[in-house]
Amino acid sequence: MADVLGPAEAAEGGAVPPQPPRTVSDEFRELQHIVGQFQAQLDTAGGTVGLHPLGAVNADKARVAFAQACGRLRSGLAAYRDTTLSSWGGLLAASAGQQPGGEAVAAATHRAAAAMQELGEMRRAADVLHEDIAGCQRLLFGAAGAAVSRTFAGGTTESPQLLIARLAACAKRLGLAYYTDVSESSGVTTVTLAGGVSVVDVDIGTRADQLSVKVSYALSVKHDSRIDALILRRLQAGDVGGFEVLLEEVATLDRLTQEHPAANLIRNTFAVAATLAELQRQELAALGGDVGQLVQRGSGIALPYTRHIGPSTMYFLPATTRRGLSAQQWAALGDNTLEAAADLPGCRWLDFVWEPSAAEHFFLPEPLQQHCVAAAFALGEAGAVRAATLPHPGIHGLEMRFLEPAHPRHGSDSAQQQQQQQQQQQQPTAESGDPDAGLWLRYAAVARVEPALPACALTVRGIMLATASAARTAPGLDGDAAPGSTQDLPRLLEDAPTLEQLVRSECADAAPASAPFKAAHSIGGRTLAVGLEAPQIRAWSISRVPLAGMRDVLAVVPLLRRQAVLNELLASCFSVTTTVPHGAGEAPTPAADIAVAVRTHASDPFRVDVCVAPAGRDRLGVILRVTEPAAGVLAWAHPVVGADSAADALAAVGAVGPEALAPEAAHSRLSRVASISASIPIVAHWLESHAL
């Protein structure tokens, strides 16, 4: 943009060389440079945190520079509007009497179009600046929180005033009211952070036993001490960042409940937790109280308020973790009394939260729970609610009953109908004529997958089909925000990563990525050289799954668990004790007692072929497959499926079709070894040690 903002002023006392004219683009670039510099200071180890615990020095300097740059930009934009744009507008007006198609009109129209394009570019630059500034705010607040956390390494009682000041800053950021009350007798300061319906009281003293937290609600919601204990554990550990994440969840639920009082999302959050607990109770009764079977075949272990303010479910435990739990720990998991559950290594969780949705969802009125799975229940006065019964996909003979709207709204409503519905929801129910209008909201229950799960296309498509009636959005794919009706199923892309690569990247002790891959394992005094053939399975990382209701959990969890078991099998190849280099110019491969070759199949992603070649003996082989819905591992020996292991075993096994892998033909002992260990090296060692 070449339009001059204003003449350069001459310095007093003599002429100076003429300065190049500054344009609006120059001012935008300078503003972006200031924001970029401040962000770079926050990103470096020696930035704000190192200079000042609260970041006041750098923040003030950046604020002054930013204010000056914004002033110059405002002046430039005003001059651009009053000179350039007004002159072009006058030119267009003067050209109105010219002959249509004349040169004057064409030139004025061309310049007006160019001006609109430049203004659009300004708007985009301003939007980017807004995002950058918001990012800087988050970085600055997080940097200050990190400094405060380091101060609290010895406990929050050493610097109570610093914690009080931090709570005040956090309340301001989250839009919560802030009050303090000091007890003259004990010296304890009570900090109250209040929203519209939620109140968080934090007692802070000079002794460890004086630190306490209580969350209460101005609603007909029963107090749950587990939420208090969760937040208190963060403060006791000096984890200010973790505490503020939980406080932000409380503030978010408070805001949503005020915006949609008829739905009462705080109450519904408690109802979802109660639903998951009832699911667990019924499943445990059907499984004879075996919590280990529940986590392998059921909908997961319901552990609300263990990781965040809302409900959570542990749907997968690695084989090594399962083997290390005692009977008392299993019982504590079933009773939700094992506080260390959130820290069990390698576990996978579903954390349930509310998110905006493209489709409307129904929230049951106050007398009813959000979902009811009890054997007996009363519909009360809610004639719009019906009971839906469906069999449990993983536990034979177990049926679940849920309350659902009798007349669900479909997502095919026109834009005009949707606008009318939104207007009705904003009016009192008496005026709208629909007593349930305020209970239909564009919010949905979403299961956050923690940590994100690398999954093949078959799993992604299965989840989308299972939740197709939900928010019509795809499971959250890292790096992909594609919409997700069943017609928008993910396609296999040539540049998509492979499942093997994603799983290998999760293994902290794995060697740098290369294909093919070899690693040495030491098991039972024997050395196994495990080699994985070229990766074949295209995959994505699932981070979230939108749900129509809690009944979707019954269908989604088995799909996620099956994928997690396959990933655990593949990860057993990568979690190594010794990396075996291979390739031109590298060190020779060390001698191994047992050579193991592993191959996956793009057309059958839950099948793994394993060929074992013990030193001085004939080849042995096995086909592993993760079954559904229980996510167990079945194993078939090569001779049973008719594969000739004497020659190229993997080539021979590759010709075996899925019809030959009947469950009744699986090797029972080897299948049990594979299911219990979830380890390909252990399966290979067992296969070499036992005659089939």
N, C-alpha and C positions, 0 to 999 in steps of 0.2 A: 504494500500500500504506500503510494508515493505522496499522499497529501500531507502538506506541512501543518504541524499543530500550531505553530506560532513563531514569530521571529526570534532569533537569538538576541539576547540582551548583551550590550557592550559593558564591560567592566568599567568602573569608575577610574579616572586617571589616565585614560589613553585608549587607543584602539587595540583590539586584540584580533588575532586571526579568526576569520569567520568559522563558526562551528557548523558541522553538518546538521541539517534539520532532523528533528526527532519525530517519528511517526507513532501511530497507535501500536503498530507491531513492535516497535522498539520498546515501548512501555510495557507491553505484555511480556516480552522476552526478559526484561529486567525483573519484573515481578516473579516470573517463573524461576529466574536465577536465585532470587532471595529465598523463595520457598525451598528450592533444591539445596541450597547451602545449609539451611536450617535442618532439613531432613537428613542431610549427610552427617551433620554433627550428632544427631540423635542415633544414627545407625552405627557410629563408631564406638569402640570401647572407651576411648578417651573423651567422649562428648559430654553431654549434659550431666550424666550420672557422675562422671569423674570430677566435674568442676563444682557442682553444687547439688546436694541431695534432692532439692525440689526443682532444679532447673531454672532458677529465677534469673540468673545472669544472662544466659543465652536467649531465654524467652523474651526478656525485656528488650534486648538489642534487636532481635528479629522483629518485635512488635513495632518499634520505632521505624525501622527501615521499611517494613511492610506498609505502615500508615503513610509514610512519605511517598512511596511508589504508588499506592492507591490514589492519593491526592492528585499526583501528576496524571495518572490514567483517567481519572474523572474529568479533569480539566481538558485533557486531550479529546476525550469522547464528546464533551460539550462543544468544543471548538469544531470538531468534525461534523457534529449535527448542525451547528449554526452556520457554518460556511459551506462545506462541500455538499452536504445533503440538501440544504435549502437552495443552493444555486442550481443543483440538478432538478429539484422540484420546480423551480421557476422556469428552467429551460423547457421542461415538459409542458408546463402551462402555456408558455409562449408559443410552443409548437403545435398547440391544439388546433389553431386556425389554419395551419398549413395543409397542403394537399396530402391526403392519406398516402402513405408510402414514400413521402418525400424524405430527403436526406436529413433534414433537421429532426424529424420525428424518429427516424431510425437511429440516429446518433444518440438522442436523448434516451431512447429505450435501451440501447446497448449499455450506456453508462449507468442507468438505473439498475439493470440486471447485474452489472459488475458490482455495484454498491451493495445490493442485497446479498450477493455471494460473500463479499468481504465481511458484512455484518454477521452472516452465518458462521464464518470462520472465527470471528470475535467471540460469538456465543459459545462455540465449542471450546475455545481456549479458556473462557471464563469458567465453564463447567469443569474442565480439567483442573484449573486452579482451585476451585471449590473442593474437589475431591482430594487434591494434594494437601490443602490446609486442614481438612478433616483428618487426613492420615497423620499429619504432623501433630495434631492435638492428641490423637490416640497414642502416638509414639512418645510424646512428651509425658503424658499421664502414666504410661506404662514404664517409662524410664525412671520417673520419680518413684513409682511403686517398687521397682527393683531396688532402688537405693534404700527405701524404707524397709524392704524385706531383709536386706543385708544388715541394716541396723538392728533388726529384731532377731538376728541369728541366735542371740543368747536369751530370747524370750521377750514378749511384749511388755512385761512388767518393768523392764529396765528403762523404757522411754514411753511412759503412758501418754504424755502430752503430745508426742509426735504421732501416736496412733489416733488421738482425738482430733488433731489437725487434719490427718489424712481422711478420717471419716467425714469431716466437714466438707473437704474438697470433693470426695466421692458423692456425697449427697447432692451437691450443687451440679455435678456432671449428670447425675441420673434424674434430676428434677424432683428430689425428695425433700420434704421439710426436715429441718435439723434443729434439735433441742438438746440442751445439756442440763443436768441436775447433779449437784455435788452434795453428797451426804457428809454432814459435819462430824458425825460420830465415827464413821469408818474411813472417810476420805475417799470413798469410791465415787467415781464419776459415771453417771448413767447417760449414755448418748442414745437419743431416740431418733431414728430415721423413719419418717412416716410418709406413706403415700395416701391415696384416697381410701383404700380399704385394708392396707397392710401396714403393720408397725413392726420394726426391728429394734429391740432394746439391747444395747451392748453395755455391760458393766465392766469398767476398767479401773483397776487398782494397782497397788504396788506389790501385791502378792499374787502368786499363780492361782490360788484358790478364789481370788476375787474377780477373775475373768469369767464372764458368762454371757450367753446369748439367748434371747427368746424372740420367736417370731409369732405374732398374733394377728388376727384378722377381725375386722368389723363386719363379720358375716356369720352365718350359721354353719361354720366350718370347724370341726373339732381340731384342737391343737395337737400337733404331732411332735413329740420331743426328739424324734430322729432328725428333723430338719435343724433344730437347735444344735444337736450334737455334731451334725455335718459341718455347719458354719463354725462352730467353736473349735473343731479340730484344725481348721485352716488357720485360725488366729493363734492357737496354741503352738502351731508349727512355725509361726512367723510368716506364713504364706499370704501376704497381703494381696497379691494378684489373684490367687484362688478365691480368697474371701470376696473380693470385688466382683468376680465372675458370678458367684452365687447371689450376691446382693443385686446385681444387674438382672438376674433371672426373677428375683422377687419383684423388682420394679417393673419388669416387662409384664408379668402376670397381673400386677396391680393396674397397669395402664390398660391392658386388654379388657380386664373386668369392668373398669369404669366406662370404656368405650362401648361394651356390649353387656349391659347389666342383666339382660334376660338370660343370656347364655351362662354367665358366671363362670368364667374359665378357671378361676381358682378352685371352685368346688369341683368342676369337671376334671381338673388335674388330679385332685384327690380321688375322684371316682375311677379314673383310669388306673391309678395305683391299686385301688381296691379290686378292680376287675382282674388285674394280673395276679394279685394274691389269691383270688378265688379260683382262677385257672390253675394255679400251682396246687392249691388244696385238692381240687378234684383230680388232677393228674396224679398227684402223689397217692391218693386213695386207690386209683386204678392200678398203680404200679407197686402196691404193697409198701409204700413209704420209702422206696429206694430212690434217694435223691440223685445218685449216679445215673440211674436209668432215665430220670427226668431230664437231665441235662443232655442226654444222648437221643432221646426220643420225643420229649415233650416240647413245650413252648418256651423253655428256659426257666431259670431260677429268678423269681421276682424279688428284686432287692431295691425297693423304692427308697429314695433319699440317701443312697449310698455314695453316689457320684455327683448328683446335682439335685436341685430343688424338686424336680419332677420325678416320675417313676422311671425305673431302669430294669432291664432284664439281662442277665448273663446267659447268653445262648450257646456259648462254646467254651470249653476248657481244653487246652492241649493235653495230649496223653501224658506228658511228663508231669504236668501239674496235677492231673487226676490221680496218678500213681502216688504222688507225694502227700495227698490229703489223708488225714487220719479219720477214723469213724466219728470222733467228736467234732472234727471240722466239717465233715459232711452234714452232721446233724445241725451244726450251727448255721450252715448255709441254708438248710431247709427252714430254719426258724428265723432267718434274717437277723442273727445275733453275731455274726462274724464280721467285726468291724474292718478287718484287713482284707475283705473280699475285693475291694476296689484295687488293691495292690497285688493281687495274685498274678504271677507273670504269664503273659501270653494270652490272657482271656479276651474274649470278644463280647461286646455289649451292644444293646439297643437302648438308647436314651430317648424318651418320648417327650416331645415339645410341641408347641402350637406354631404354625407358620401360615402366612397368607396363601390362599388357594384360588385357582381359577374357577373352581366349581364351589357351590354352596354346600355346607354340611349342617346336619341337624344336631342341636344340643338339647338334651332332654330337660324338661322344666325341673324346678326345685324339688318336688316330692320324689323324683326318680333319680337313680344313678345314671351316669352317662351310658354304661353298659351293664347289663345284669346277666350273670351266668349261673345264678343259684338255681337249685332244683325247683323252688317255689318262689313266686314273686307276685306282687299285686300291681295291676296296671293303674289303679287309682282312677283319677278323673281324666287322664290323658287318653282320649279316644283316638288320637293320631298315632299311637304307638302299638306295635305288634311284636310278638315273640317269634324269633327265627331260630330254628334248630338245625345244626349241621354236625356231621360226624367228625371226630378228631382225625386228622390225616395220619398221625403217627402212632396213636394208641388204639388198638382194635377194640371196638365196642363202646368207646367213650363218646358220648354226645354232649355238645355244648349248646346252651341257649342264650341268645342275646336279644336285647330290646332294640328295636329299630323303628324309624318312622314308617307308618302304614302307607304313606303316599310320598315316596322319595321324589325329590325334584331332579329332573334330568338336565344334563348340561347342554341340551339343544335349544334352550330358550334364546329368542332373538335378543339383540342388544337393547331394543326398546322395552321388551319384557323385563330384562334384567335391571334396566334403569328404573322402571316402575316398582320392581320389588325392593330396590335399594331405597327409594323414596318412602315406600310403605314402612320399611324397617325403621326409618328415622322418625316416623310419626308414632304417637301413642297407639297401643293395640286397639283401643276402643274406636279410634278413627279409621284405622286400616281395615277393620272388619275381620281380620285374621288373627285369632289369639296366639297362633304359633309363628307369626311373621318374624318376630324378634329373635326366634331361636334358629333361624336359617342364616348362617354367616359364611363369609368367604374366608374361613380359617379351617385348617385340617390338622389332625394329629399326624405328626411326622416322626418316624423312628430314625434317629441319627445312628449310623453305623460307626462304632468306635472300637478300634481304629478302622479306617477305611479298608474295605475288603476287596482285594484283586479278584475279579470274577470274569468267567468266560461269557460269551454271548448267550449260551443256553441258560445260564443263571439269570442274566439280566432280563431276557425275554420272559422267563418263567415268572419273575417278580412282577413285571409289568402286566402280564396277563392276570396274575392273582389279584392285583390291585387296580385293574382296569376301570372299575366303577368308582375309584377314589377321586383324586384331584386331577386326573388326566394329565399328570406330569410324570416324567420318567424318573426312575430312581436317580438320586444325585450322582452324577458321574464326574469325578475329578477332572477339571479342564473341559467339561462339556455341559452346556446349559440347554441342550436340545429339548423341545417339547416332547411329550410322550403319550400320545394315544397309541392304541395297538397298531395303528397304521404307521406310526413313527418309530418302529422298533429299531434299535441300533443295527447298523450294517457293519460287516467286517471291512475295515479300512486297511489298506496296505501299509500305511504309516502308523497304525496303532501298535502299541507295545504288545509283547507276548506275556502270557500268564507266567511263564518260567522267569522272564526278566523281572516282572513286578514282584514275584515271590522272592526271588534271589536278592532284590534290593532291600527287602525287609530283614534279611539275615545280617546282623551286625558283624558276624565273624566270617562272612563269606568273602571269597576272593573277588577282585574286580571282574566286572562282567566280561565274558568272552564266550564264544560258541564254536565248537562244542566245549563242554566243561568236564573237568575231572578233579576229584578231590579224594584224599586218603582219610579213612576212618579206622580207628583202632577199637575193636570190639572183642571182648573175651580173649585177649592175647593174640588175635589174628588181625592182619592188616587187610583192609578192603579198599581197592581203588575203584571208586564209583564214577562212572562217566555218563553224562546225559547227552543224548543225541540233540541235533539242532532243534531249537524251540519251534513249536508249531501252533500253539493255541493263542489266538488273539484275545485280548482281554481289556477290561477297564477296571477302575477302582470305584466301588460303590461307597458313597458317603452318607446317603440319606434315602429313605423310602417313604413316600406319602401313603397314608392309610385312609380308607373310607371309615374304618372303625376298628376296634380291637379284635374283631373276628379275623381280620386280615393277618394278624400275628400267627395264627395257626397255620396259614399257608406259606407265609414269608420265612419264618424261622427255619423250617426244614430245608428250604432252598439255600439259605445262607450257611447253615451248618454243613450241608453236603459239600459246598464249595470250600468251606474252611478246612474240612478233613482232607480234601484233595490237596489244598495248599500246604497242609502240614506234611503230607507225604512228599511233595516236591521239595519243601524246605529241608527235609531230612537229608537230602542229597547235598545241600549247600552249607548247612551248619557243620563245618569241618574242623578237624584238629590239625590237619596238614594239607596244604594246597599242593597239588601235583601239577607242575608246569608242563606244557606241551606245545609243540609247534617248532618251526624252524628257528635255529639259533638259540633255543632254550635248553636248560639243563635236562638230562635224560630222566625219564620217569623212573622213580625208585621201584624196586621189586616189591610185589604185593602177593600175599598168599591167595587172595581171591580177587578176580576181576569181575566187576559188575557193570553191565550195560543197561541203560534205562531209556525208554522211548515213550513219548506221549503221542496222542492222535488228535488231529484237528477235527476230524469227523466224529470222534467219540471222546470228548474231552475228559470224561471221568474214568477213563481206562488208562492203565500204566502197564507197559510190558517190561519185565525184568529178566535179564539173562545173566546167570552166574557161571563163571568159569573158574573152578578151583584149580590150583596148580597140580598138574599131573593127573587130572581126572576129567571125565566126560562133563560136558556142559549140562547145567540144570536150568530150568526156567519156570517162571510163574507169571500169570496174568492177574493183576489187581484191578478191582473196580469198586468205586464208592457207590453204594446202593442208596436208593431212596425208599421211604422217607426217613428211615432211622439213621442214615448216614453211617452205616457200618461198612467195613471193608471185606469183600469176598475175594478168595484166591483160588485160582485153578492151575494145577500143575500142567506143564506142557504135554506130557503123554496123554492126559485125560482129554484134552481138546484136539488131539491128533497132530500136534506140531512136532516136526523132526528137529531136535536140538543138536543133532550131530554136526550139521553144516552151519549155515548162517541162521542162528536161532531167531534173531529179531525179524529177519525176512520171512522165516517160516511162520512165526506167530502172527505177523502182520496180515497174513492171509486168512486168519481165523475170524469168522464173522460173529456178530453179536448173538446169532441164534444158537451158537455152540456153547455160550456161556450161561447155561441154565443154573439157577441157584442151587438146585438139588445136587448138581455135579461138583459143586465147590468143595475144596479140601477143608474139612471142619477145623482141624488143629492149626493149619497154616492160616486160615481165615481169622481164627482167634488171635494168633500172634500178630497179624497185621492190624486188627482192630484195636488191640490193647496197646501196641507200640506206636502205630502210625508212623513207622520208620522203615524206609526201603533198605538201608544197610542192615538193620536188625533182621528183617525178613530174609535177606540174602544170606546172612550168617546162619540163621536157623535152617534155611534150605540146604546149605552146605553141610550142616552138622547132622541132619536127619535124613534117613532114606525114605523116600516117598513110595 
